[in-house]
Amino acid sequence: RKIVAYLYVFFMIFSAGVVPHYFQIKSYGLLNNRWALILPSVINPYYMFVLKTALENLPESLEEAAKIDGASNTRILVSVVLPLSKASIATIAVFFSVNYWNKYFDALMYITKSSLQPVTLFLFELIKLSNISEGLGEVELAATVSPEIMRASAVILTILPILAVYPF
C-alpha cells in the first residue's frame, strides 16, 4: 500500500513530458478525437489522494453498524459512504471541470479538425489573432473591434462555464 502511494507521488511530481505523451495518444489512435482530451486526466493522483483522505476520515462505526443491520457492501457504499463523501466528490468534480476546461494546449496538440476543437482553443486563437492584428495594425479589424475588447470578451467567455459549475 505504501509503495503504491509513493509511486503515485513520484509520478505526480515527475512526468515523462509532452513528446512521449503525444506518441502514446497517437499509438492509441486518439488523434482528432475528443477522448484524447478526456482519458489522460481521468485518473489523477491528486484527486485520488483527496478522495482517499476523505474516505479514510469516515468513522468505521457507521460501516460496522450497517453490517450489523444486514447491509451488503454495495448497500453500505450507496447508502452510507457516498452520501457522506458528497463534498469530496463535488470538490473533485469542480477540480476536474476546471482542469478540463483549461486544457487548450492538449487540444492544440491532439486535435486539428476545427469541428472537434473545444471553445478554449477557439478563444486562444482569437486572442492570438487580436495580438497579431494589433501588431500589424490592420485598419479594418481595428476599426470594428479593438484587440483589448476581443481579449476581454475571450476572458469573459472562458470564465462563464466554470462559474456555472461552482454553485453545484
LOMILO-881399 format. One record per atom (N, C-alpha, C): atom name; x, y negated, z. Coordinates in pm, whole numbers. Layout:
// LOMILO-881399
+------+--------+--------+--------+
! atom !     px !     py !     pz !
+------+--------+--------+--------+
!   CA !      X !      Y !      Z !
...
+------+--------+--------+--------+
***
This chain:
// LOMILO-881399
+------+--------+--------+--------+
! atom !     px !     py !     pz !
+------+--------+--------+--------+
!    N !     82 !    120 !      0 !
!   CA !      0 !      0 !      0 !
!    C !     87 !   -126 !      0 !
!    N !    193 !   -124 !     82 !
!   CA !    282 !   -241 !     87 !
!    C !    359 !   -257 !    -43 !
!    N !    396 !   -144 !   -104 !
!   CA !    472 !   -151 !   -230 !
!    C !    386 !   -215 !   -338 !
!    N !    261 !   -177 !   -346 !
!   CA !    171 !   -234 !   -446 !
!    C !    153 !   -384 !   -420 !
!    N !    139 !   -423 !   -295 !
!   CA !    125 !   -566 !   -262 !
!    C !    251 !   -643 !   -301 !
!    N !    368 !   -586 !   -275 !
!   CA !    492 !   -652 !   -314 !
!    C !    505 !   -662 !   -466 !
!    N !    462 !   -558 !   -537 !
!   CA !    466 !   -563 !   -683 !
!    C !    374 !   -673 !   -737 !
!    N !    255 !   -685 !   -676 !
!   CA !    164 !   -792 !   -718 !
!    C !    228 !   -929 !   -697 !
!    N !    290 !   -948 !   -582 !
!   CA !    356 !  -1077 !   -554 !
!    C !    471 !  -1099 !   -652 !
!    N !    548 !   -996 !   -678 !
!   CA !    660 !  -1009 !   -770 !
!    C !    613 !  -1050 !   -909 !
!    N !    509 !   -982 !   -960 !
!   CA !    460 !  -1014 !  -1093 !
!    C !    381 !  -1144 !  -1096 !
!    N !    335 !  -1188 !   -981 !
!   CA !    268 !  -1317 !   -974 !
!    C !    372 !  -1429 !   -990 !
!    N !    491 !  -1408 !   -936 !
!   CA !    596 !  -1510 !   -942 !
!    C !    673 !  -1502 !  -1073 !
!    N !    712 !  -1381 !  -1112 !
!   CA !    794 !  -1363 !  -1232 !
!    C !    710 !  -1298 !  -1341 !
!    N !    690 !  -1371 !  -1449 !
!   CA !    616 !  -1315 !  -1561 !
!    C !    711 !  -1294 !  -1679 !
!    N !    669 !  -1216 !  -1775 !
!   CA !    755 !  -1182 !  -1887 !
!    C !    776 !  -1300 !  -1981 !
!    N !    679 !  -1388 !  -1991 !
!   CA !    692 !  -1503 !  -2079 !
!    C !    589 !  -1500 !  -2190 !
!    N !    598 !  -1598 !  -2276 !
!   CA !    498 !  -1617 !  -2380 !
!    C !    517 !  -1518 !  -2495 !
!    N !    639 !  -1495 !  -2537 !
!   CA !    663 !  -1412 !  -2655 !
!    C !    620 !  -1266 !  -2632 !
!    N !    660 !  -1201 !  -2522 !
!   CA !    610 !  -1064 !  -2501 !
!    C !    459 !  -1059 !  -2484 !
!    N !    403 !  -1161 !  -2423 !
!   CA !    257 !  -1166 !  -2407 !
!    C !    188 !  -1174 !  -2543 !
!    N !    244 !  -1255 !  -2633 !
!   CA !    188 !  -1267 !  -2768 !
!    C !    194 !  -1133 !  -2842 !
!    N !    309 !  -1066 !  -2835 !
!   CA !    322 !   -937 !  -2904 !
!    C !    230 !   -832 !  -2844 !
!    N !    205 !   -840 !  -2714 !
!   CA !    112 !   -746 !  -2651 !
!    C !    -30 !   -770 !  -2702 !
!    N !    -72 !   -896 !  -2708 !
!   CA !   -205 !   -928 !  -2760 !
!    C !   -216 !   -886 !  -2906 !
!    N !   -109 !   -907 !  -2982 !
!   CA !   -109 !   -868 !  -3123 !
!    C !   -117 !   -717 !  -3140 !
!    N !    -45 !   -643 !  -3055 !
!   CA !    -46 !   -496 !  -3066 !
!    C !   -183 !   -439 !  -3029 !
!    N !   -258 !   -507 !  -2944 !
!   CA !   -393 !   -462 !  -2912 !
!    C !   -495 !   -500 !  -3018 !
!    N !   -453 !   -578 !  -3117 !
!   CA !   -545 !   -619 !  -3224 !
!    C !   -643 !   -727 !  -3179 !
!    N !   -602 !   -810 !  -3087 !
!   CA !   -692 !   -911 !  -3033 !
!    C !   -669 !  -1051 !  -3090 !
!    N !   -580 !  -1064 !  -3189 !
!   CA !   -563 !  -1195 !  -3251 !
!    C !   -691 !  -1234 !  -3323 !
!    N !   -727 !  -1359 !  -3317 !
!   CA !   -852 !  -1412 !  -3372 !
!    C !   -973 !  -1340 !  -3314 !
!    N !   -968 !  -1320 !  -3184 !
!   CA !  -1076 !  -1256 !  -3112 !
!    C !  -1088 !  -1325 !  -2976 !
!    N !  -1211 !  -1349 !  -2933 !
!   CA !  -1230 !  -1418 !  -2805 !
!    C !  -1181 !  -1336 !  -2686 !
!    N !  -1172 !  -1205 !  -2702 !
!   CA !  -1124 !  -1121 !  -2593 !
!    C !   -978 !  -1149 !  -2561 !
!    N !   -904 !  -1206 !  -2655 !
!   CA !   -765 !  -1242 !  -2628 !
!    C !   -755 !  -1351 !  -2522 !
!    N !   -862 !  -1427 !  -2503 !
!   CA !   -864 !  -1531 !  -2400 !
!    C !   -918 !  -1480 !  -2268 !
!    N !  -1001 !  -1377 !  -2273 !
!   CA !  -1069 !  -1330 !  -2153 !
!    C !   -991 !  -1218 !  -2083 !
!    N !   -953 !  -1115 !  -2155 !
!   CA !   -894 !   -996 !  -2093 !
!    C !   -764 !  -1020 !  -2015 !
!    N !   -669 !  -1102 !  -2064 !
!   CA !   -546 !  -1118 !  -1985 !
!    C !   -566 !  -1181 !  -1847 !
!    N !   -672 !  -1255 !  -1829 !
!   CA !   -690 !  -1322 !  -1700 !
!    C !   -795 !  -1256 !  -1612 !
!    N !   -847 !  -1141 !  -1653 !
!   CA !   -949 !  -1074 !  -1572 !
!    C !   -891 !  -1027 !  -1439 !
!    N !   -776 !   -962 !  -1442 !
!   CA !   -712 !   -917 !  -1319 !
!    C !   -597 !  -1013 !  -1289 !
!    N !   -619 !  -1092 !  -1187 !
!   CA !   -522 !  -1191 !  -1146 !
!    C !   -479 !  -1157 !  -1003 !
!    N !   -349 !  -1144 !   -976 !
!   CA !   -305 !  -1108 !   -841 !
!    C !   -353 !  -1207 !   -734 !
!    N !   -356 !  -1333 !   -766 !
!   CA !   -400 !  -1432 !   -668 !
!    C !   -546 !  -1409 !   -629 !
!    N !   -630 !  -1384 !   -728 !
!   CA !   -772 !  -1358 !   -700 !
!    C !   -788 !  -1231 !   -617 !
!    N !   -705 !  -1131 !   -647 !
!   CA !   -713 !  -1007 !   -571 !
!    C !   -673 !  -1028 !   -425 !
!    N !   -573 !  -1114 !   -400 !
!   CA !   -534 !  -1142 !   -263 !
!    C !   -643 !  -1217 !   -189 !
!    N !   -709 !  -1309 !   -255 !
!   CA !   -819 !  -1383 !   -192 !
!    C !   -931 !  -1288 !   -153 !
!    N !   -969 !  -1201 !   -244 !
!   CA !  -1077 !  -1106 !   -216 !
!    C !  -1035 !  -1003 !   -112 !
!    N !   -912 !   -956 !   -119 !
!   CA !   -861 !   -859 !    -22 !
!    C !   -864 !   -918 !    119 !
!    N !   -820 !  -1041 !    133 !
!   CA !   -820 !  -1107 !    263 !
!    C !   -962 !  -1124 !    316 !
!    N !  -1053 !  -1161 !    229 !
!   CA !  -1192 !  -1179 !    272 !
!    C !  -1253 !  -1047 !    316 !
!    N !  -1225 !   -940 !    243 !
!   CA !  -1282 !   -810 !    278 !
!    C !  -1218 !   -752 !    405 !
!    N !  -1091 !   -781 !    427 !
!   CA !  -1026 !   -733 !    550 !
!    C !  -1079 !   -803 !    674 !
!    N !  -1129 !   -924 !    658 !
!   CA !  -1178 !  -1002 !    772 !
!    C !  -1322 !   -968 !    810 !
!    N !  -1387 !   -883 !    732 !
!   CA !  -1522 !   -841 !    769 !
!    C !  -1514 !   -745 !    889 !
!    N !  -1603 !   -760 !    985 !
!   CA !  -1598 !   -670 !   1101 !
!    C !  -1630 !   -525 !   1063 !
!    N !  -1550 !   -433 !   1112 !
!   CA !  -1571 !   -292 !   1084 !
!    C !  -1697 !   -239 !   1152 !
!    N !  -1738 !   -307 !   1257 !
!   CA !  -1856 !   -261 !   1331 !
!    C !  -1982 !   -266 !   1245 !
!    N !  -1988 !   -360 !   1150 !
!   CA !  -2104 !   -366 !   1060 !
!    C !  -2110 !   -242 !    970 !
!    N !  -1996 !   -203 !    920 !
!   CA !  -1991 !    -84 !    835 !
!    C !  -2023 !     41 !    916 !
!    N !  -1971 !     48 !   1037 !
!   CA !  -1999 !    163 !   1122 !
!    C !  -2147 !    170 !   1160 !
!    N !  -2207 !     54 !   1185 !
!   CA !  -2350 !     51 !   1218 !
!    C !  -2434 !     98 !   1100 !
!    N !  -2394 !     59 !    981 !
!   CA !  -2468 !    103 !    862 !
!    C !  -2452 !    253 !    841 !
!    N !  -2333 !    307 !    870 !
!   CA !  -2313 !    452 !    857 !
!    C !  -2398 !    528 !    959 !
!    N !  -2405 !    473 !   1080 !
!   CA !  -2487 !    538 !   1183 !
!    C !  -2634 !    538 !   1142 !
!    N !  -2677 !    430 !   1075 !
!   CA !  -2816 !    423 !   1028 !
!    C !  -2841 !    511 !    907 !
!    N !  -2736 !    574 !    853 !
!   CA !  -2755 !    668 !    743 !
!    C !  -2733 !    609 !    606 !
!    N !  -2670 !    494 !    596 !
!   CA !  -2646 !    433 !    466 !
!    C !  -2529 !    500 !    396 !
!    N !  -2541 !    515 !    265 !
!   CA !  -2431 !    571 !    186 !
!    C !  -2327 !    461 !    162 !
!    N !  -2213 !    498 !    106 !
!   CA !  -2108 !    400 !     78 !
!    C !  -2156 !    294 !    -21 !
!    N !  -2233 !    336 !   -121 !
!   CA !  -2287 !    240 !   -218 !
!    C !  -2383 !    144 !   -150 !
!    N !  -2469 !    196 !    -65 !
!   CA !  -2565 !    112 !      8 !
!    C !  -2493 !     13 !    100 !
!    N !  -2385 !     58 !    165 !
!   CA !  -2307 !    -32 !    251 !
!    C !  -2245 !   -144 !    168 !
!    N !  -2194 !   -108 !     51 !
!   CA !  -2134 !   -210 !    -36 !
!    C !  -2238 !   -312 !    -79 !
!    N !  -2355 !   -263 !   -125 !
!   CA !  -2457 !   -353 !   -179 !
!    C !  -2528 !   -432 !    -69 !
!    N !  -2557 !   -368 !     43 !
!   CA !  -2639 !   -433 !    146 !
!    C !  -2560 !   -505 !    253 !
!    N !  -2434 !   -468 !    275 !
!   CA !  -2358 !   -529 !    384 !
!    C !  -2239 !   -610 !    332 !
!    N !  -2153 !   -545 !    255 !
!   CA !  -2026 !   -608 !    216 !
!    C !  -2047 !   -723 !    117 !
!    N !  -2121 !   -699 !     10 !
!   CA !  -2139 !   -803 !    -92 !
!    C !  -2211 !   -928 !    -39 !
!    N !  -2318 !   -915 !     39 !
!   CA !  -2379 !  -1038 !     91 !
!    C !  -2286 !  -1118 !    183 !
!    N !  -2201 !  -1049 !    257 !
!   CA !  -2109 !  -1120 !    346 !
!    C !  -1989 !  -1181 !    272 !
!    N !  -1963 !  -1133 !    154 !
!   CA !  -1849 !  -1187 !     80 !
!    C !  -1892 !  -1273 !    -39 !
!    N !  -2012 !  -1326 !    -35 !
!   CA !  -2060 !  -1413 !   -144 !
!    C !  -1973 !  -1537 !   -160 !
!    N !  -1929 !  -1595 !    -49 !
!   CA !  -1846 !  -1716 !    -57 !
!    C !  -1714 !  -1688 !   -127 !
!    N !  -1653 !  -1575 !    -95 !
!   CA !  -1526 !  -1538 !   -159 !
!    C !  -1546 !  -1510 !   -308 !
!    N !  -1652 !  -1442 !   -341 !
!   CA !  -1680 !  -1412 !   -482 !
!    C !  -1710 !  -1540 !   -558 !
!    N !  -1782 !  -1632 !   -496 !
!   CA !  -1810 !  -1761 !   -560 !
!    C !  -1682 !  -1841 !   -580 !
!    N !  -1592 !  -1836 !   -482 !
!   CA !  -1464 !  -1905 !   -496 !
!    C !  -1384 !  -1849 !   -612 !
!    N !  -1379 !  -1719 !   -622 !
!   CA !  -1306 !  -1656 !   -732 !
!    C !  -1373 !  -1688 !   -865 !
!    N !  -1505 !  -1692 !   -868 !
!   CA !  -1576 !  -1727 !   -992 !
!    C !  -1543 !  -1870 !  -1036 !
!    N !  -1536 !  -1962 !   -941 !
!   CA !  -1501 !  -2100 !   -976 !
!    C !  -1356 !  -2108 !  -1023 !
!    N !  -1265 !  -2039 !   -953 !
!   CA !  -1125 !  -2037 !   -996 !
!    C !  -1113 !  -1979 !  -1137 !
!    N !  -1182 !  -1868 !  -1162 !
!   CA !  -1175 !  -1805 !  -1293 !
!    C !  -1232 !  -1897 !  -1401 !
!    N !  -1343 !  -1963 !  -1371 !
!   CA !  -1405 !  -2054 !  -1469 !
!    C !  -1312 !  -2169 !  -1503 !
!    N !  -1252 !  -2230 !  -1402 !
!   CA !  -1161 !  -2342 !  -1427 !
!    C !  -1038 !  -2294 !  -1502 !
!    N !   -986 !  -2180 !  -1463 !
!   CA !   -869 !  -2125 !  -1531 !
!    C !   -900 !  -2095 !  -1678 !
!    N !  -1014 !  -2033 !  -1703 !
!   CA !  -1052 !  -2001 !  -1841 !
!    C !  -1076 !  -2128 !  -1922 !
!    N !  -1141 !  -2226 !  -1861 !
!   CA !  -1173 !  -2348 !  -1934 !
!    C !  -1047 !  -2426 !  -1970 !
!    N !   -943 !  -2416 !  -1890 !
!   CA !   -821 !  -2491 !  -1915 !
!    C !   -721 !  -2416 !  -2003 !
!    N !   -758 !  -2304 !  -2057 !
!   CA !   -665 !  -2223 !  -2136 !
!    C !   -666 !  -2263 !  -2284 !
!    N !   -633 !  -2384 !  -2312 !
!   CA !   -629 !  -2424 !  -2453 !
!    C !   -502 !  -2372 !  -2520 !
!    N !   -393 !  -2353 !  -2443 !
!   CA !   -268 !  -2308 !  -2503 !
!    C !   -280 !  -2165 !  -2554 !
!    N !   -349 !  -2079 !  -2478 !
!   CA !   -371 !  -1942 !  -2525 !
!    C !   -454 !  -1941 !  -2652 !
!    N !   -556 !  -2025 !  -2658 !
!   CA !   -637 !  -2035 !  -2779 !
!    C !   -555 !  -2089 !  -2895 !
!    N !   -464 !  -2178 !  -2866 !
!   CA !   -377 !  -2233 !  -2970 !
!    C !   -287 !  -2124 !  -3028 !
!    N !   -244 !  -2030 !  -2945 !
!   CA !   -156 !  -1923 !  -2991 !
!    C !   -231 !  -1809 !  -3058 !
!    N !   -345 !  -1769 !  -3004 !
!   CA !   -410 !  -1645 !  -3045 !
!    C !   -522 !  -1662 !  -3146 !
!    N !   -581 !  -1780 !  -3156 !
!   CA !   -698 !  -1798 !  -3242 !
!    C !   -666 !  -1902 !  -3348 !
!    N !   -677 !  -1860 !  -3474 !
!   CA !   -652 !  -1952 !  -3585 !
!    C !   -781 !  -1987 !  -3658 !
!    N !   -884 !  -1904 !  -3645 !
!   CA !  -1012 !  -1934 !  -3709 !
!    C !  -1080 !  -2049 !  -3635 !
!    N !  -1121 !  -2149 !  -3708 !
!   CA !  -1184 !  -2264 !  -3643 !
!    C !  -1320 !  -2230 !  -3582 !
!    N !  -1387 !  -2128 !  -3635 !
!   CA !  -1518 !  -2091 !  -3581 !
!    C !  -1506 !  -2024 !  -3444 !
!    N !  -1391 !  -1968 !  -3411 !
!   CA !  -1371 !  -1900 !  -3283 !
!    C !  -1303 !  -1987 !  -3178 !
!    N !  -1254 !  -2103 !  -3218 !
!   CA !  -1180 !  -2186 !  -3125 !
!    C !  -1272 !  -2244 !  -3017 !
!    N !  -1226 !  -2242 !  -2892 !
!   CA !  -1308 !  -2300 !  -2785 !
!    C !  -1307 !  -2452 !  -2790 !
!    N !  -1395 !  -2511 !  -2713 !
!   CA !  -1410 !  -2657 !  -2713 !
!    C !  -1283 !  -2725 !  -2665 !
!    N !  -1213 !  -2666 !  -2570 !
!   CA !  -1092 !  -2729 !  -2518 !
!    C !   -985 !  -2744 !  -2626 !
!    N !   -976 !  -2648 !  -2716 !
!   CA !   -880 !  -2660 !  -2826 !
!    C !   -923 !  -2770 !  -2922 !
!    N !  -1054 !  -2780 !  -2947 !
!   CA !  -1104 !  -2888 !  -3030 !
!    C !  -1072 !  -3024 !  -2967 !
!    N !  -1090 !  -3035 !  -2837 !
!   CA !  -1060 !  -3160 !  -2768 !
!    C !   -911 !  -3190 !  -2768 !
!    N !   -828 !  -3086 !  -2757 !
!   CA !   -684 !  -3104 !  -2767 !
!    C !   -646 !  -3160 !  -2904 !
!    N !   -706 !  -3103 !  -3008 !
!   CA !   -678 !  -3152 !  -3144 !
!    C !   -729 !  -3296 !  -3161 !
!    N !   -841 !  -3328 !  -3099 !
!   CA !   -896 !  -3463 !  -3106 !
!    C !   -802 !  -3564 !  -3040 !
!    N !   -749 !  -3529 !  -2924 !
!   CA !   -655 !  -3618 !  -2856 !
!    C !   -527 !  -3631 !  -2936 !
!    N !   -480 !  -3521 !  -2993 !
!   CA !   -359 !  -3525 !  -3075 !
!    C !   -381 !  -3614 !  -3198 !
!    N !   -500 !  -3602 !  -3258 !
!   CA !   -533 !  -3684 !  -3374 !
!    C !   -540 !  -3832 !  -3337 !
!    N !   -595 !  -3862 !  -3219 !
!   CA !   -604 !  -4002 !  -3179 !
!    C !   -466 !  -4060 !  -3153 !
!    N !   -373 !  -3979 !  -3100 !
!   CA !   -236 !  -4027 !  -3080 !
!    C !   -165 !  -4051 !  -3212 !
!    N !   -189 !  -3962 !  -3309 !
!   CA !   -127 !  -3978 !  -3440 !
!    C !   -184 !  -4100 !  -3511 !
!    N !   -316 !  -4117 !  -3506 !
!   CA !   -376 !  -4231 !  -3574 !
!    C !   -336 !  -4362 !  -3508 !
!    N !   -312 !  -4359 !  -3378 !
!   CA !   -267 !  -4480 !  -3308 !
!    C !   -126 !  -4516 !  -3353 !
!    N !    -42 !  -4415 !  -3370 !
!   CA !     95 !  -4439 !  -3413 !
!    C !    104 !  -4482 !  -3559 !
!    N !     17 !  -4426 !  -3643 !
!   CA !     20 !  -4461 !  -3785 !
!    C !    -55 !  -4590 !  -3813 !
!    N !   -145 !  -4627 !  -3726 !
!   CA !   -221 !  -4749 !  -3745 !
!    C !   -321 !  -4739 !  -3857 !
!    N !   -389 !  -4627 !  -3869 !
!   CA !   -490 !  -4612 !  -3973 !
!    C !   -602 !  -4711 !  -3948 !
!    N !   -628 !  -4794 !  -4045 !
!   CA !   -722 !  -4904 !  -4028 !
!    C !   -865 !  -4853 !  -4016 !
!    N !   -905 !  -4758 !  -4100 !
!   CA !  -1044 !  -4712 !  -4100 !
!    C !  -1079 !  -4642 !  -3969 !
!    N !   -993 !  -4555 !  -3922 !
!   CA !  -1021 !  -4483 !  -3798 !
!    C !  -1015 !  -4578 !  -3678 !
!    N !   -919 !  -4668 !  -3677 !
!   CA !   -905 !  -4762 !  -3567 !
!    C !  -1022 !  -4859 !  -3563 !
!    N !  -1079 !  -4889 !  -3678 !
!   CA !  -1193 !  -4982 !  -3681 !
!    C !  -1319 !  -4917 !  -3625 !
!    N !  -1337 !  -4788 !  -3645 !
!   CA !  -1458 !  -4722 !  -3598 !
!    C !  -1448 !  -4682 !  -3451 !
!    N !  -1340 !  -4613 !  -3414 !
!   CA !  -1324 !  -4566 !  -3277 !
!    C !  -1179 !  -4587 !  -3234 !
!    N !  -1162 !  -4652 !  -3122 !
!   CA !  -1025 !  -4672 !  -3074 !
!    C !   -972 !  -4543 !  -3013 !
!    N !   -841 !  -4523 !  -3015 !
!   CA !   -783 !  -4399 !  -2958 !
!    C !   -812 !  -4385 !  -2808 !
!    N !   -820 !  -4495 !  -2736 !
!   CA !   -849 !  -4487 !  -2593 !
!    C !   -989 !  -4432 !  -2569 !
!    N !  -1085 !  -4474 !  -2651 !
!   CA !  -1222 !  -4425 !  -2637 !
!    C !  -1228 !  -4277 !  -2673 !
!    N !  -1154 !  -4236 !  -2775 !
!   CA !  -1153 !  -4094 !  -2812 !
!    C !  -1095 !  -4009 !  -2699 !
!    N !   -985 !  -4055 !  -2638 !
!   CA !   -926 !  -3980 !  -2528 !
!    C !  -1018 !  -3975 !  -2407 !
!    N !  -1081 !  -4088 !  -2374 !
!   CA !  -1174 !  -4092 !  -2261 !
!    C !  -1294 !  -4002 !  -2286 !
!    N !  -1345 !  -4000 !  -2407 !
!   CA !  -1457 !  -3912 !  -2440 !
!    C !  -1417 !  -3766 !  -2428 !
!    N !  -1298 !  -3736 !  -2472 !
!   CA !  -1249 !  -3598 !  -2462 !
!    C !  -1236 !  -3555 !  -2317 !
!    N !  -1189 !  -3645 !  -2231 !
!   CA !  -1175 !  -3611 !  -2090 !
!    C !  -1312 !  -3587 !  -2027 !
!    N !  -1409 !  -3670 !  -2059 !
!   CA !  -1544 !  -3653 !  -2004 !
!    C !  -1604 !  -3522 !  -2053 !
!    N !  -1590 !  -3493 !  -2181 !
!   CA !  -1643 !  -3367 !  -2236 !
!    C !  -1575 !  -3245 !  -2176 !
!    N !  -1449 !  -3260 !  -2138 !
!   CA !  -1377 !  -3150 !  -2076 !
!    C !  -1423 !  -3127 !  -1933 !
!    N !  -1455 !  -3232 !  -1862 !
!   CA !  -1490 !  -3222 !  -1720 !
!    C !  -1634 !  -3174 !  -1700 !
!    N !  -1727 !  -3208 !  -1787 !
!   CA !  -1869 !  -3179 !  -1766 !
!    C !  -1901 !  -3031 !  -1741 !
!    N !  -1851 !  -2937 !  -1821 !
!   CA !  -1886 !  -2796 !  -1792 !
!    C !  -1835 !  -2747 !  -1657 !
!    N !  -1718 !  -2791 !  -1618 !
!   CA !  -1665 !  -2749 !  -1489 !
!    C !  -1745 !  -2812 !  -1375 !
!    N !  -1787 !  -2936 !  -1392 !
!   CA !  -1874 !  -2998 !  -1291 !
!    C !  -2006 !  -2924 !  -1279 !
!    N !  -2051 !  -2865 !  -1388 !
!   CA !  -2175 !  -2787 !  -1382 !
!    C !  -2157 !  -2655 !  -1308 !
!    N !  -2033 !  -2602 !  -1306 !
!   CA !  -2007 !  -2475 !  -1237 !
!    C !  -1994 !  -2492 !  -1087 !
!    N !  -1939 !  -2603 !  -1041 !
!   CA !  -1909 !  -2622 !   -899 !
!    C !  -2031 !  -2613 !   -808 !
!    N !  -2147 !  -2667 !   -841 !
!   CA !  -2260 !  -2655 !   -745 !
!    C !  -2303 !  -2513 !   -719 !
!    N !  -2280 !  -2422 !   -812 !
!   CA !  -2324 !  -2285 !   -793 !
!    C !  -2223 !  -2207 !   -713 !
+------+--------+--------+--------+
***
